[in-house]
Amino acid sequence: MPLSNNSKQVNFSEAVLNWFQDHGRKNLPWQLNPNPYRVWVSEIMLQQTQVATVIPYYENFMQSFPEVKKLALADEDKVLHHWTGLGYYARARNLHKTAKLIYDKSQGVFPDTLEELVDLPGIGRSTAGAILALADDKHAVILDGNVKRVLCRYHCVEGWSGQSSTQKQLWELATKHTPVNNCRSYTQAMMDLGATLCTRSKPSCSTCPLQHACQAHLSQRTSEFPHKKPRKKLPVKVTQMLILQSKNGTKVLLEKRPPHGIWGSLWSFPEIQVNTSISNFLQNYGFIAQDEIISWNSMRHTFSHFHLDIKPQVLRLEKEPAMLMEKHDWHWYDLKSPKQLGLAAPVKALLKKLGNQS
């Protein structure tokens, strides 16, 4: 719908800022001593992840990597280890890659313009705006999920926000409402408003500072907005994960995945297709089995575009071939003294189960 000149909308930012003064969150870890690095890490972690989930990850991450230099010089496995459980691991790989670029190019000094920031891996227009606004109180616009939800309801914006036409309209609205001054507080206020009041389900309209001009609320259509992405039935893929234990059961074989694709650069169990012979796999690599294969119950892991049904196959080895340690992408993972590695969530769960049984 076209932008409105409704006089009530002129006070949009003022209403949001007044609400934030009394009700906004001001003690989140990344709000304390904010700088571009701390804000950047928090913004990447908060993409598609709830604040409550992010906080302990963020605090642990900052303990190990308190500055760009520490992150840039860190081993990738250590970075991914700190990300294990957060999901969407491309975020962590891009974080590491960007830290290296910033350290190599400017000794850790962050770019201070929107154009320079969006040129970096993993930093889009909204994330760049958040870094400028929250770290330096510069006039910059954001459009994360929380802001989209507030604007979609306030203006009854039609269409799924992922569509280019809807996205364009939302950027226009976000730009229109963002004040020139006090941008740090306004940006955090909009995030807080969407996270605490204008929630996906059961929004607290009665305590919202925008209720008197919110078109969705006034027309009793808050449940309609924002419009949802058209649903598609997710396909199902199936794989076998081979949990190969050492003779004494204290170690298990892990394989590093390629840098791209699902679980890129993370450590997982060797995988084979369901119609592939496990005996042939063992023979190809010179493994000798000690016992019969034990099949654990299947587990499902859902990605954004498909379901993955995992069939764990547990086997203890009588003998490991000498050439095993020559493969740089294989590692004997010590269950009693594990190395810090980036692990996919299902792998972490299976290792825990294996450790409990051992």
C-alpha positions as CSV (number, residue, x, y, z in Angstrom):
1,M,0.0,0.0,0.0
2,P,1.3,3.5,-0.6
3,L,3.0,5.4,2.2
4,S,0.5,7.4,4.3
5,N,0.8,11.0,5.5
6,N,-1.4,10.2,8.5
7,S,-0.5,12.7,11.2
8,K,-0.4,10.0,13.8
9,Q,2.5,8.3,11.9
10,V,4.6,11.5,12.3
11,N,5.1,10.6,15.9
12,F,6.0,6.9,15.3
13,S,9.6,7.2,16.3
14,E,8.8,9.4,19.3
15,A,6.3,6.9,20.6
16,V,8.8,4.1,20.2
17,L,11.6,6.0,21.9
18,N,9.4,7.0,24.8
19,W,8.4,3.4,25.3
20,F,12.0,2.3,25.1
21,Q,13.0,4.7,27.9
22,D,10.8,2.9,30.4
23,H,10.6,-0.7,29.0
24,G,13.5,-1.4,26.6
25,R,16.3,-3.8,27.3
26,K,19.5,-2.0,28.2
27,N,21.6,-4.7,29.9
28,L,22.1,-7.3,27.2
29,P,25.8,-8.4,27.0
30,W,26.5,-6.7,23.6
31,Q,25.0,-3.4,24.9
32,L,27.7,-3.1,27.5
33,N,30.7,-1.3,26.2
34,P,29.4,-1.5,22.6
35,N,31.8,-1.3,19.7
36,P,31.5,-2.4,16.1
37,Y,33.1,-5.8,16.8
38,R,30.9,-6.7,19.8
39,V,27.7,-5.5,18.0
40,W,28.7,-7.4,14.8
41,V,29.1,-10.7,16.5
42,S,25.8,-10.3,18.4
43,E,24.0,-9.4,15.2
44,I,25.3,-12.5,13.3
45,M,24.4,-14.7,16.3
46,L,20.9,-13.2,16.5
47,Q,20.0,-14.0,12.9
48,Q,17.2,-16.6,13.1
49,T,18.1,-17.2,16.8
50,Q,16.4,-16.1,20.0
51,V,18.1,-13.7,22.5
52,A,17.9,-16.2,25.4
53,T,19.7,-18.8,23.3
54,V,22.3,-16.4,22.0
55,I,23.4,-14.9,25.4
56,P,25.5,-17.9,26.8
57,Y,27.0,-18.5,23.3
58,Y,27.9,-14.8,23.0
59,E,29.5,-14.6,26.4
60,N,31.6,-17.8,25.8
61,F,32.6,-16.5,22.3
62,M,33.7,-13.1,23.7
63,Q,35.8,-14.8,26.4
64,S,37.7,-16.7,23.8
65,F,37.7,-14.1,21.0
66,P,37.4,-10.6,22.7
67,E,38.6,-8.7,19.7
68,V,39.0,-9.0,15.9
69,K,42.6,-10.0,16.1
70,K,41.9,-13.0,18.4
71,L,39.1,-14.2,16.1
72,A,41.2,-13.7,12.9
73,L,44.1,-15.7,14.2
74,A,42.0,-18.5,15.7
75,D,41.8,-22.0,14.2
76,E,38.6,-22.6,12.3
77,D,37.8,-25.7,14.3
78,K,37.9,-23.7,17.5
79,V,35.6,-21.0,16.1
80,L,33.1,-23.7,14.9
81,H,33.3,-25.4,18.3
82,H,32.1,-22.3,19.9
83,W,29.2,-22.2,17.4
84,T,28.2,-25.8,17.9
85,G,24.4,-25.9,18.6
86,L,23.6,-22.4,17.2
87,G,23.0,-23.8,13.7
88,Y,23.4,-22.0,10.3
89,Y,27.1,-22.6,10.4
90,A,27.8,-20.5,7.3
91,R,27.4,-17.6,9.8
92,A,30.4,-18.8,11.8
93,R,32.5,-19.4,8.7
94,N,31.7,-15.9,7.3
95,L,32.4,-14.4,10.7
96,H,35.9,-16.0,10.8
97,K,36.5,-15.0,7.1
98,T,35.5,-11.4,7.7
99,A,37.6,-11.1,10.9
100,K,40.6,-12.1,8.8
101,L,39.8,-9.6,6.1
102,I,39.4,-6.8,8.6
103,Y,42.6,-7.7,10.5
104,D,44.7,-8.1,7.3
105,K,43.4,-4.9,5.7
106,S,43.1,-2.5,8.6
107,Q,44.7,-4.2,11.6
108,G,41.3,-4.8,13.1
109,V,39.7,-1.4,12.6
110,F,36.2,-1.8,11.4
111,P,34.9,0.0,8.3
112,D,32.6,2.9,9.3
113,T,30.4,3.2,6.2
114,L,27.5,1.2,5.0
115,E,29.0,0.5,1.6
116,E,32.2,-0.9,3.1
117,L,30.4,-3.1,5.6
118,V,28.1,-4.7,3.1
119,D,31.1,-5.7,1.0
120,L,32.2,-8.0,3.7
121,P,31.1,-11.7,3.8
122,G,28.0,-12.4,5.8
123,I,27.1,-8.7,6.4
124,G,23.9,-7.5,4.6
125,R,22.3,-4.1,4.5
126,S,20.4,-4.6,7.8
127,T,23.3,-6.0,9.8
128,A,25.5,-3.2,8.5
129,G,22.9,-0.6,9.6
130,A,22.7,-2.2,13.1
131,I,26.5,-2.0,13.5
132,L,26.6,1.7,12.6
133,A,23.6,2.5,14.7
134,L,24.2,0.4,17.8
135,A,27.9,0.8,18.0
136,D,28.4,4.4,16.9
137,D,24.9,6.0,17.1
138,K,25.1,6.8,13.4
139,H,22.0,7.4,11.3
140,A,21.4,4.0,9.7
141,V,18.3,1.9,9.0
142,I,17.7,-1.8,9.9
143,L,15.1,-4.3,8.7
144,D,15.5,-7.5,10.7
145,G,12.6,-9.9,11.5
146,N,11.3,-7.9,14.5
147,V,11.2,-4.6,12.6
148,K,9.5,-6.3,9.6
149,R,6.8,-7.6,11.9
150,V,6.1,-4.2,13.5
151,L,6.0,-2.4,10.2
152,C,3.9,-5.1,8.5
153,R,1.2,-4.8,11.2
154,Y,1.4,-1.0,11.6
155,H,0.9,-0.4,7.9
156,C,-1.0,-3.7,7.0
157,V,1.7,-4.5,4.4
158,E,0.4,-7.1,2.0
159,G,2.6,-9.9,0.7
160,W,5.4,-12.1,2.1
161,S,8.3,-10.0,3.2
162,G,10.7,-12.2,1.2
163,Q,9.3,-10.9,-2.1
164,S,11.3,-8.1,-3.7
165,S,8.3,-5.8,-4.0
166,T,7.3,-6.2,-0.3
167,Q,10.9,-5.9,0.7
168,K,11.3,-2.7,-1.2
169,Q,8.2,-1.2,0.5
170,L,9.4,-2.3,4.0
171,W,12.8,-0.6,3.4
172,E,11.0,2.6,2.4
173,L,8.9,2.5,5.6
174,A,11.8,1.7,7.8
175,T,13.8,4.6,6.3
176,K,10.8,6.9,6.7
177,H,10.4,6.1,10.4
178,T,14.1,6.0,11.5
179,P,15.0,9.3,13.2
180,V,18.2,11.2,12.3
181,N,19.1,11.6,16.0
182,N,19.1,9.1,18.8
183,C,19.4,6.3,16.3
184,R,21.0,3.8,18.7
185,S,18.1,3.9,21.1
186,Y,15.5,3.8,18.3
187,T,17.2,0.8,16.6
188,Q,17.3,-1.2,19.9
189,A,13.7,-0.1,20.7
190,M,12.4,-1.4,17.4
191,M,14.2,-4.8,18.0
192,D,12.8,-4.9,21.5
193,L,9.3,-3.9,20.5
194,G,9.1,-6.8,18.0
195,A,10.7,-9.3,20.4
196,T,8.7,-8.5,23.5
197,L,5.3,-7.0,22.5
198,C,4.7,-7.4,18.7
199,T,5.4,-11.1,18.8
200,R,4.5,-13.6,16.2
201,S,1.6,-15.0,18.1
202,K,-0.5,-13.3,20.8
203,P,1.0,-9.8,20.5
204,S,0.5,-7.5,23.5
205,C,-1.3,-4.8,21.7
206,S,-2.9,-3.3,24.9
207,T,0.6,-2.2,26.1
208,C,2.0,-1.3,22.7
209,P,3.0,2.4,22.2
210,L,1.8,2.2,18.6
211,Q,-1.7,0.7,19.2
212,H,-3.6,3.9,18.5
213,A,-2.3,4.1,14.9
214,C,-1.6,0.5,14.1
215,Q,-3.8,-0.4,11.2
216,A,-3.7,-4.2,11.9
217,H,-4.8,-3.6,15.5
218,L,-7.5,-1.1,14.6
219,S,-8.9,-3.4,12.0
220,Q,-8.5,-6.5,14.3
221,R,-6.3,-8.2,11.8
222,T,-3.0,-8.6,13.7
223,S,-3.1,-12.4,13.2
224,E,-3.0,-11.8,9.4
225,F,0.3,-9.9,9.4
226,P,3.0,-10.3,8.4
227,H,1.9,-12.6,5.6
228,K,3.5,-16.0,5.8
229,K,5.8,-17.5,3.3
230,P,3.9,-19.8,0.9
231,R,4.4,-23.3,2.4
232,K,6.0,-26.1,0.5
233,K,6.2,-29.7,1.5
234,L,9.8,-30.5,2.5
235,P,11.5,-33.4,0.8
236,V,13.0,-36.2,2.9
237,K,16.6,-37.4,2.5
238,V,18.0,-40.5,4.3
239,T,21.6,-41.2,5.2
240,Q,23.5,-43.8,7.3
241,M,26.0,-42.4,9.8
242,L,28.8,-44.9,10.7
243,I,29.8,-44.7,14.4
244,L,33.1,-46.5,14.3
245,Q,34.7,-47.0,17.7
246,S,38.2,-48.0,18.5
247,K,38.9,-51.5,19.9
248,N,38.6,-50.3,23.6
249,G,35.6,-48.1,22.8
250,T,37.2,-44.8,24.0
251,K,37.6,-43.2,20.6
252,V,35.3,-42.8,17.6
253,L,36.1,-41.9,14.0
254,L,35.0,-38.4,12.8
255,E,35.3,-37.0,9.3
256,K,35.6,-33.3,8.4
257,R,33.0,-32.2,5.9
258,P,33.7,-30.1,2.8
259,P,33.8,-26.3,3.4
260,H,30.6,-25.8,1.5
261,G,27.1,-27.3,1.7
262,I,25.3,-28.5,4.8
263,W,27.5,-28.6,8.0
264,G,30.3,-27.1,6.0
265,S,33.7,-27.6,7.7
266,L,32.1,-29.3,10.7
267,W,33.1,-32.7,11.9
268,S,30.7,-35.6,11.5
269,F,30.6,-39.3,11.2
270,P,31.4,-41.0,7.9
271,E,28.2,-41.2,5.9
272,I,27.0,-43.7,3.3
273,Q,23.8,-44.1,1.4
274,V,21.2,-46.4,2.8
275,N,21.6,-48.9,-0.1
276,T,25.4,-49.0,0.3
277,S,27.1,-52.0,1.9
278,I,28.7,-51.2,5.2
279,S,31.0,-54.2,4.8
280,N,32.3,-52.8,1.5
281,F,33.0,-49.5,3.2
282,L,35.0,-51.2,5.9
283,Q,36.9,-53.3,3.4
284,N,37.7,-50.3,1.2
285,Y,39.5,-48.6,4.1
286,G,41.0,-51.7,5.7
287,F,38.8,-51.7,8.8
288,I,38.2,-55.1,10.6
289,A,35.0,-55.3,12.7
290,Q,35.1,-56.7,16.2
291,D,31.3,-57.2,16.7
292,E,28.1,-57.1,14.8
293,I,26.6,-53.8,13.7
294,I,24.2,-52.2,16.2
295,S,21.5,-50.1,14.6
296,W,20.2,-47.2,16.7
297,N,16.8,-45.7,16.2
298,S,16.6,-43.2,13.3
299,M,16.6,-39.5,14.1
300,R,15.3,-36.6,12.0
301,H,17.1,-33.3,11.6
302,T,15.3,-30.5,9.7
303,F,17.0,-27.9,7.5
304,S,15.2,-25.0,5.9
305,H,14.8,-26.9,2.7
306,F,14.6,-30.6,3.6
307,H,14.3,-33.2,6.3
308,L,17.3,-35.5,6.9
309,D,16.6,-38.9,8.4
310,I,19.7,-40.2,10.0
311,K,20.2,-44.0,10.6
312,P,23.1,-44.4,13.1
313,Q,25.1,-47.7,12.7
314,V,27.4,-48.4,15.6
315,L,30.4,-50.8,15.2
316,R,33.5,-51.5,17.3
317,L,36.6,-52.2,15.4
318,E,39.1,-55.0,16.0
319,K,41.8,-53.2,14.1
320,E,42.3,-49.8,12.6
321,P,44.5,-49.5,9.4
322,A,47.8,-47.7,9.7
323,M,46.9,-45.4,6.8
324,L,44.0,-43.9,8.8
325,M,46.1,-41.1,10.4
326,E,47.4,-40.1,7.0
327,K,43.9,-38.8,6.0
328,H,43.9,-35.2,7.1
329,D,40.1,-35.1,7.1
330,W,39.7,-38.0,9.6
331,H,40.2,-37.7,13.4
332,W,40.0,-40.2,16.3
333,Y,37.7,-38.3,18.7
334,D,38.5,-39.1,22.3
335,L,35.3,-39.5,24.2
336,K,37.0,-39.0,27.6
337,S,39.2,-36.1,26.6
338,P,37.6,-34.5,23.5
339,K,39.3,-32.0,21.3
340,Q,37.5,-28.7,20.6
341,L,35.9,-29.3,17.3
342,G,32.9,-27.8,15.4
343,L,30.2,-30.5,15.5
344,A,26.8,-30.7,13.8
345,A,24.0,-30.8,16.4
346,P,22.9,-34.4,15.6
347,V,26.6,-35.6,15.8
348,K,26.9,-33.9,19.2
349,A,23.8,-35.7,20.4
350,L,25.0,-39.0,19.1
351,L,28.4,-38.5,20.8
352,K,26.7,-37.8,24.1
353,K,24.6,-41.0,23.8
354,L,27.7,-43.0,22.9
355,G,29.6,-41.5,25.8
356,N,26.8,-42.4,28.2
357,Q,26.7,-46.0,27.0
358,S,30.5,-46.3,27.2
